[in-house]
């Protein structure tokens, strides 16, 4: 919302309060015409349900029957990776990748391409390379593989797992990263040039909830979108144990709000709460319009890379598990005309001090649910550029549990937020955003902005 008043300097003005209730009932009964397979159930809301596939298992009739009947998206578990497709520099081998693709197409499924660049499963020759020689080999690999599969891939994981675990929010060290920080955007540009029809995704793990790592990815995606780097989607692997992160939906939504699709790309869940957790992940995706589909990382428990953890939807003998039934029920509950499962209130409150010359305004967009919220704060410069800014918020009945793109003074009461290095400069009339997650109520934040 644009502010027009210039007459009352430094006086807080409440400009707009708009409140919309989204969904308010508990689990809907299955639709009368509930679908009986995962793919068909997901398709009712325009989504897909996929699985990772291993070429070596396609001859197993139990495996291939479940694949054909239940799933409508396929990811090659290993066969489109760098070590499989370019075992020697400049010599490409697509035999197993093509087998999977042709099987999927024969079944009426689409294909997610996985993965053009990943620091693991590099062929030995690439592992031994560094610098500009490696950069050239990387870009050639992206171009060649994306060209081979041109027009046949729904979405490519262009780059996989480039961010570090832990609290840094930064990139993971690898020989790919050491070729220069721009390697990810260079890969996305090369992929777009080779296959303009494929959606181009960044994919990672431990990014399923709001945390330092997912915020690092979020900042990269936001930067890419602002500079026109071609990115269309973000994959959240969701290798989980017992529970989905409580803020998974909010995390998916904040990425979607950047203008990218989001997808659950490698789902598997170990532990005794498996069936509930699978339903929670399903509902998190269904609640986000731009969450276009879910892929599980294998079919039967003994197909999983997590040996002995039984994290998938089918038993070793191919029987449906309780987790399967809970996913199917959740997908069927999203049938148009039925209801959603949580109570959420989205409130957009715009509060400002008049920027005057050299000042700034702060507005907040609040996504509040029962026990917490995500606040996104937009800082807009007045008629002069900013070289730094401070936003003050009031958290009278809330505690900040995580934040991104700003430094903060505390976590409750009066909280001051100051720019970080990369968003200190805001041109006249321009804007930047930061955000935070909190427990409690986010109403009455009343952000005010001052130039530093
Ligand atoms: O094919 C060879 C076989 O010939 C050999 O005898 C055997 C001996 O170890 O190895 C076989 O290759 C294995 C391959 O899976 C196929 O089974 C590799 O050793 C093994 O490392 C490889 O593991 C894969 C792993 O990525 C590699 O890091 C898993 O199958 C695959 O599920 C896993 O998938 C990754 C995603 O790509 C990215 N996100 C995490 C996910 C789980 O780690």
Boltz pocket constraint, residues with backbone or C-beta under 6 A from the ligand:
constraints:
  - pocket:
      binder: B
      contacts: [[A, 77], [A, 78], [A, 120], [A, 121], [A, 160], [A, 205], [A, 237], [A, 266], [A, 305]]
      max_distance: 6.0
